[in-house]
């Protein structure tokens, strides 16, 4: 039987690019991602917000009455609650109360499959809960299931502040080891001069589907928010024979909790070190302008907003009026419209990627000594060979290679 949720949409009465109905719709999708159902949505004015319960006491009573009538199990607020607010709301409403951050953390806990992903989620959850131990200790130590209880087990929720802090320190150390491992792999890739192309985008924009289409990665995909959490990287040979690495990671969301960004820093560093970003945007969503702005905000926080970027307008197969696609293509810079699901215009995307990476390669016409077959192998692996002729003492190679490899082949380097 599905958990019944009453959704409390907090209205601060301030102008926002995200209308309350859009906030409510996205929250409903988040609830459904936890296999629960929203039985009612209530708009809750908070102008001004109150220190005790965020919303006024009359609205708390109204929510309590409606929750009893509907048999709701949980009330979820669209805004983050302080520990004391959560405790007071639960006392006033009479059932469990959580906020948007807890809901997202719960989804992450359910979706994390790799050891790294689980470490990152646990860190985010404990850092969220630590300052709430004093204001809401009873709620944190409560037994039972439901949304907001996935992740660290009951014993972790019942330990005191010192033990949680110790666990947080341990998780951070473990993630530092992950970061060092990633740095080692990144340095190896940089030595080989293999470009890294990171796929970024709003959750459910189709990044994993695009990665599958580009590289035959066979990543499991499904429609829904945050269906892909663990990062995935795949090597791929472009049509011009340039080897690249495509990297996919967790999707973004508007007002993505800062603790999640901090906890997933080891994974998100792949974006910071990328040579090119593919910003995958669901152009079939009427709200795509706000979706892009939300992703740009996270990229800015990561210091990656000014990286070379191709805006990939995805899901054009869902748009009947292709004039809308043409309008969107003019709206954003450096764009290409595709359907990752149907494979439409993927060739155009690959051409655009090659153009963006083209400044990184150069044509060479060299003779390589017979005793330097290692260099010939490097040209085969990393470049595009136009012609190759084997002579008595040397190998004549015409190819397109990276600037670094071209330097290694240069006579001035003493290699030929």
C-alpha positions as CSV (number, residue, x, y, z in Angstrom):
1,X,0.0,0.0,0.0
2,X,1.4,3.4,-1.0
3,X,2.3,6.0,1.6
4,X,-0.2,8.9,1.5
5,X,1.4,12.3,1.4
6,X,-0.1,15.7,1.9
7,X,2.0,18.3,0.1
8,X,2.5,21.7,1.8
9,X,3.6,24.2,-0.8
10,X,5.1,27.2,1.0
11,X,4.3,30.6,-0.5
12,X,6.6,33.4,0.6
13,X,4.7,35.9,-1.7
14,X,7.9,36.8,-3.6
15,X,8.3,36.9,-7.3
16,X,10.0,33.8,-8.7
17,X,10.7,32.2,-12.1
18,X,9.3,29.0,-10.7
19,X,5.5,29.3,-10.3
20,X,4.0,27.5,-7.3
21,X,2.2,25.1,-9.6
22,X,5.5,24.1,-11.2
23,X,7.0,23.6,-7.7
24,X,4.0,21.5,-6.7
25,X,4.3,19.4,-9.9
26,X,8.0,18.7,-9.5
27,X,7.5,17.8,-5.8
28,X,4.7,15.4,-6.8
29,X,7.2,13.7,-9.2
30,X,9.7,13.5,-6.4
31,X,7.1,11.9,-4.1
32,X,6.2,9.4,-6.8
33,X,9.9,8.5,-7.1
34,X,9.6,7.2,-3.6
35,X,6.6,5.0,-4.6
36,X,4.3,7.2,-2.6
37,X,1.3,9.3,-3.7
38,X,0.2,12.9,-3.1
39,X,-3.4,12.8,-1.9
40,X,-3.7,16.6,-1.7
41,X,-1.7,19.8,-2.3
42,X,-2.2,22.8,0.0
43,X,-0.8,26.3,-0.6
44,X,0.6,27.6,2.7
45,X,1.3,31.3,2.9
46,X,4.5,32.2,4.9
47,X,4.6,36.0,4.7
48,X,6.3,36.6,7.0
49,X,7.6,33.1,8.0
50,X,7.3,32.3,11.7
51,X,10.3,31.0,13.7
52,X,8.2,28.3,15.4
53,X,6.5,26.6,12.5
54,X,7.4,28.5,9.3
55,X,3.7,29.0,8.5
56,X,1.0,30.5,10.7
57,X,-0.7,28.5,13.4
58,X,-4.1,28.6,11.7
59,X,-2.7,26.9,8.6
60,X,-1.1,24.2,10.9
61,X,-4.5,23.4,12.3
62,X,-6.0,23.4,8.8
63,X,-3.3,20.9,7.6
64,X,-3.9,18.7,10.7
65,X,-7.6,18.5,10.0
66,X,-7.2,17.8,6.3
67,X,-4.5,15.2,7.0
68,X,-6.9,13.3,9.3
69,X,-9.7,13.4,6.8
70,X,-7.5,12.0,4.0
71,X,-5.7,9.5,6.2
72,X,-2.4,11.0,5.3
73,X,0.8,9.4,6.6
74,X,3.2,12.2,6.0
75,X,3.2,15.9,5.4
76,X,6.0,17.2,3.1
77,X,7.0,20.8,3.0
78,X,8.5,22.3,-0.2
79,X,10.9,24.5,1.9
80,X,13.7,23.3,4.2
81,X,12.6,23.2,7.9
82,X,14.7,23.8,10.9
83,X,14.8,21.1,13.6
84,X,12.6,23.0,16.0
85,X,10.1,23.8,13.2
86,X,9.9,20.2,12.2
87,X,9.3,19.2,15.8
88,X,6.6,21.8,16.4
89,X,4.8,21.0,13.1
90,X,4.7,17.3,14.0
91,X,3.2,18.1,17.4
92,X,0.7,20.4,15.8
93,X,-0.3,18.1,12.9
94,X,0.0,14.8,14.6
95,X,1.8,12.9,11.9
96,X,5.3,12.8,10.5
97,X,6.6,15.9,8.8
98,X,9.6,16.2,6.5
99,X,10.9,18.8,4.0
100,X,12.0,18.8,0.4
101,X,15.7,18.2,1.2
102,X,14.9,15.1,3.2
103,X,12.7,13.9,0.3
104,X,15.6,14.3,-2.2
105,X,18.1,12.7,0.1
106,X,15.7,9.7,0.5
107,X,15.6,9.3,-3.3
108,X,19.3,9.5,-3.5
109,X,19.6,6.8,-0.8
110,X,17.3,4.5,-2.7
111,X,19.1,5.0,-6.0
112,X,22.7,4.9,-4.9
113,X,24.2,1.5,-5.9
114,X,28.0,2.0,-6.0
115,X,30.1,2.2,-2.8
116,X,31.1,5.8,-3.7
117,X,27.5,6.8,-4.2
118,X,26.4,5.4,-0.9
119,X,29.2,7.2,0.9
120,X,28.2,10.5,-0.7
121,X,24.6,10.1,0.2
122,X,25.3,9.1,3.8
123,X,27.6,12.1,4.2
124,X,24.9,14.4,2.9
125,X,22.2,12.8,5.1
126,X,24.3,13.0,8.3
127,X,25.4,16.6,7.6
128,X,21.7,17.5,7.2
129,X,20.7,15.8,10.4
130,X,23.6,16.9,12.6
131,X,22.4,20.4,13.3
132,X,18.9,19.1,13.9
133,X,19.8,16.7,16.8
134,X,19.0,19.3,19.4
135,X,15.8,20.7,17.9
136,X,14.3,17.4,16.8
137,X,16.1,14.5,18.4
138,X,12.9,12.5,19.0
139,X,12.0,12.6,15.4
140,X,15.4,11.5,14.3
141,X,15.5,8.6,16.6
142,X,12.0,7.4,15.9
143,X,11.6,3.8,14.7
144,X,9.7,2.9,11.6
145,X,9.7,3.3,7.8
146,X,8.4,5.8,5.2
147,X,9.8,8.6,3.1
148,X,12.9,10.2,4.7
149,X,14.1,7.1,6.6
150,X,16.1,5.5,3.8
151,X,19.9,5.5,4.1
152,X,21.7,5.3,7.4
153,X,20.2,2.7,9.7
154,X,18.4,3.3,13.0
155,X,21.5,3.0,15.1
156,X,23.1,5.9,13.1
157,X,20.1,8.1,13.8
158,X,20.2,7.4,17.5
159,X,23.9,8.2,18.1
160,X,24.9,11.5,19.7
161,X,26.5,14.5,18.0
162,X,30.1,13.4,18.7
163,X,29.7,10.0,17.1
164,X,27.9,11.5,14.1
165,X,30.7,14.0,13.7
166,X,33.2,11.2,13.9
167,X,31.3,9.3,11.2
168,X,31.2,12.4,9.0
169,X,35.0,12.8,9.3
170,X,35.5,9.2,8.3
171,X,33.2,9.6,5.3
172,X,35.0,12.7,4.2
173,X,38.3,10.8,4.4
174,X,37.0,7.9,2.4
175,X,35.8,10.3,-0.3
176,X,39.1,12.1,-0.3
177,X,40.6,8.7,-1.3
178,X,38.0,8.5,-4.1
179,X,39.1,11.9,-5.2
180,X,42.7,10.9,-5.3
181,X,41.9,7.8,-7.3
182,X,39.9,10.0,-9.8
183,X,42.8,12.4,-10.0
184,X,45.2,9.5,-10.9
185,X,42.9,8.4,-13.7
186,X,42.5,11.9,-14.9
187,X,46.2,12.4,-15.0
188,X,46.6,9.2,-17.1
189,X,44.0,10.5,-19.5
190,X,45.7,13.9,-19.7
191,X,49.0,12.2,-20.4
192,X,47.4,10.4,-23.3
193,X,45.6,13.7,-24.2
194,X,42.2,12.1,-24.4
195,X,39.5,14.8,-24.2
196,X,36.8,14.4,-21.5
197,X,33.3,15.3,-22.5
198,X,30.9,15.6,-19.6
199,X,27.1,15.3,-19.9
200,X,25.3,17.7,-17.6
201,X,21.6,18.6,-17.4
202,X,18.5,18.7,-15.3
203,X,17.3,15.4,-13.9
204,X,15.3,13.4,-16.5
205,X,16.7,15.4,-19.4
206,X,17.8,12.2,-21.1
207,X,21.6,12.2,-20.4
208,X,21.9,8.5,-19.8
209,X,19.9,7.8,-23.0
210,X,22.2,10.1,-24.9
211,X,25.3,8.3,-23.4
212,X,23.8,5.0,-24.5
213,X,23.2,6.3,-28.0
214,X,26.7,7.8,-28.4
215,X,28.7,4.9,-26.9
216,X,26.5,1.8,-26.6
217,X,27.0,2.1,-22.8
218,X,23.9,-0.1,-22.1
219,X,23.1,2.1,-19.1
220,X,19.7,1.3,-17.6
221,X,17.3,4.2,-18.3
222,X,13.8,4.9,-17.2
223,X,11.5,7.9,-17.1
224,X,11.7,9.7,-13.7
225,X,13.7,12.0,-11.5
226,X,17.2,11.0,-10.4
227,X,17.0,7.6,-12.0
228,X,20.8,7.7,-12.6
229,X,22.9,8.6,-9.6
230,X,26.3,6.9,-9.9
231,X,28.7,8.4,-12.4
232,X,29.6,6.5,-15.6
233,X,32.5,7.1,-18.1
234,X,32.9,5.5,-21.4
235,X,35.7,5.7,-24.0
236,X,34.5,6.3,-27.6
237,X,36.2,6.7,-31.0
238,X,34.8,9.6,-32.9
239,X,34.1,9.4,-36.6
240,X,37.4,11.3,-37.2
241,X,39.2,8.6,-35.2
242,X,39.8,10.9,-32.2
243,X,39.5,9.0,-28.9
244,X,37.3,10.7,-26.3
245,X,35.8,9.9,-22.9
246,X,32.1,10.7,-22.3
247,X,31.1,11.1,-18.7
248,X,27.6,11.1,-17.2
249,X,26.8,12.0,-13.6
250,X,23.9,12.9,-11.3
251,X,21.2,15.2,-12.8
252,X,20.7,18.7,-11.4
253,X,17.6,20.4,-10.0
254,X,16.5,23.9,-9.1
255,X,17.6,24.8,-5.6
256,X,19.5,21.5,-5.4
257,X,20.5,21.2,-1.7
258,X,24.0,22.6,-1.1
259,X,24.9,19.7,1.1
260,X,24.3,17.3,-1.9
261,X,26.6,19.4,-4.1
262,X,29.3,19.3,-1.4
263,X,28.9,15.6,-0.7
264,X,29.1,14.8,-4.5
265,X,32.1,17.0,-5.1
266,X,34.3,14.1,-5.9
267,X,31.9,13.0,-8.7
268,X,31.2,16.5,-9.9
269,X,34.9,17.3,-10.2
270,X,34.7,15.4,-13.5
271,X,32.7,18.3,-14.8
272,X,35.3,20.8,-13.6
273,X,38.1,19.0,-15.4
274,X,36.1,18.4,-18.6
275,X,37.3,19.7,-22.0
276,X,33.7,20.1,-23.2
277,X,30.3,20.0,-21.7
278,X,27.2,18.7,-23.3
279,X,24.3,20.5,-21.6
280,X,21.4,18.1,-22.3
281,X,18.1,20.0,-22.2
282,X,14.6,18.6,-22.5
283,X,13.3,20.9,-25.1
284,X,9.9,19.2,-25.0
285,X,9.4,20.7,-21.5
286,X,7.6,24.0,-21.8
287,X,9.6,25.2,-18.8
288,X,13.0,24.4,-20.5
289,X,14.2,28.0,-20.1
290,X,14.0,27.7,-16.3
291,X,15.5,24.2,-16.4
292,X,18.6,25.5,-18.2
293,X,18.9,28.4,-15.8
294,X,18.8,26.0,-12.8
295,X,21.6,23.9,-14.3
296,X,23.6,27.0,-15.1
297,X,23.3,28.0,-11.5
298,X,24.9,24.7,-10.3
299,X,27.6,24.9,-13.0
300,X,28.4,28.4,-11.8
301,X,28.7,27.1,-8.2
302,X,31.1,24.5,-9.5
303,X,33.1,27.1,-11.4
304,X,32.3,25.4,-14.7
305,X,29.8,27.7,-16.3
306,X,32.3,29.3,-18.7
307,X,33.6,25.9,-20.1
308,X,33.1,25.2,-23.8
309,X,29.5,24.0,-24.0
310,X,27.2,22.5,-26.6
311,X,23.5,22.8,-25.7
312,X,21.9,19.6,-26.7
313,X,18.1,20.1,-27.2
314,X,16.9,16.6,-26.5
315,X,13.5,14.8,-26.9
316,X,12.5,16.5,-30.2
317,X,10.6,13.3,-31.0
318,X,8.0,14.5,-28.5
319,X,7.4,17.8,-30.3
320,X,4.8,17.8,-33.1
321,X,5.4,21.4,-34.3
322,X,9.1,21.4,-35.3
323,X,8.9,25.2,-35.6
324,X,9.2,25.2,-31.8
325,X,12.5,23.4,-32.2
326,X,13.7,26.0,-34.6
327,X,12.7,28.7,-32.1
328,X,14.6,27.0,-29.3
329,X,17.7,26.6,-31.5
330,X,17.8,30.4,-31.9
331,X,17.2,31.0,-28.2
332,X,20.5,29.3,-27.1
333,X,24.1,29.6,-28.3
334,X,25.9,26.7,-29.8
335,X,23.0,24.3,-30.0
336,X,22.0,21.1,-31.8
337,X,18.6,19.4,-31.6
338,X,18.4,15.6,-31.3
339,X,16.3,12.7,-30.1
340,X,18.6,10.5,-28.1
341,X,15.8,7.9,-27.8
342,X,15.3,7.7,-31.6
343,X,18.9,8.5,-32.7
344,X,17.7,11.5,-34.7
345,X,20.5,14.0,-35.6
346,X,23.1,12.2,-33.5
347,X,25.4,12.5,-36.5
348,X,25.0,16.3,-36.4
349,X,25.9,16.3,-32.7
350,X,29.1,14.2,-33.4
351,X,30.1,16.7,-36.1
352,X,29.6,19.6,-33.7
353,X,31.7,17.8,-31.0
354,X,34.5,17.3,-33.6
355,X,34.4,20.9,-34.5
356,X,34.7,22.0,-30.8
357,X,37.6,19.6,-30.3
358,X,39.1,20.4,-33.7
359,X,41.4,23.1,-32.3
360,X,43.1,20.4,-30.3
361,X,44.4,18.5,-33.3
362,X,46.9,19.1,-36.0
363,X,48.0,17.4,-39.3
364,X,51.4,15.8,-39.4
365,X,53.6,14.3,-42.1
366,X,56.5,12.5,-40.5
367,X,58.9,9.6,-40.9
368,X,59.2,7.5,-37.7
369,X,62.3,5.3,-37.2
370,X,61.6,1.5,-37.2
371,X,62.8,1.3,-33.6
372,X,60.0,3.7,-32.5
373,X,57.0,1.5,-33.1
374,X,55.6,2.8,-29.8
375,X,55.0,6.1,-31.5
376,X,53.3,4.5,-34.5
377,X,51.0,2.6,-32.0
378,X,50.2,5.9,-30.3
379,X,49.2,7.5,-33.6
380,X,47.0,4.5,-34.3
381,X,45.3,4.7,-30.9
382,X,45.1,8.5,-30.4
383,X,44.9,9.9,-33.9
384,X,43.5,9.5,-37.4
385,X,45.8,8.1,-39.9
386,X,45.5,9.3,-43.5
387,X,48.2,7.1,-44.9
388,X,51.1,4.9,-43.7
389,X,54.0,3.5,-45.8
390,X,56.6,1.2,-44.4
391,X,60.2,1.7,-45.7
392,X,63.5,0.0,-45.1
393,X,64.5,2.3,-42.2
394,X,61.4,4.3,-41.3
395,X,57.6,4.5,-41.5
396,X,56.1,7.4,-43.4
397,X,52.9,8.5,-41.6
398,X,50.4,11.2,-42.5
399,X,47.9,11.7,-39.7
400,X,45.8,14.1,-37.6
401,X,46.9,14.0,-34.0
402,X,46.8,16.0,-30.8
403,X,49.2,18.9,-30.4
404,X,51.0,17.0,-27.7
405,X,51.5,13.9,-29.8
406,X,52.6,16.1,-32.7
407,X,55.3,17.5,-30.4
408,X,56.5,14.0,-29.6
409,X,56.7,13.2,-33.3
410,X,58.6,16.4,-34.1
411,X,62.2,16.1,-35.3
412,X,63.2,18.8,-32.8
413,X,62.3,16.4,-30.0
414,X,64.8,13.9,-31.3
415,X,62.2,11.2,-31.8
416,X,62.4,11.0,-35.6
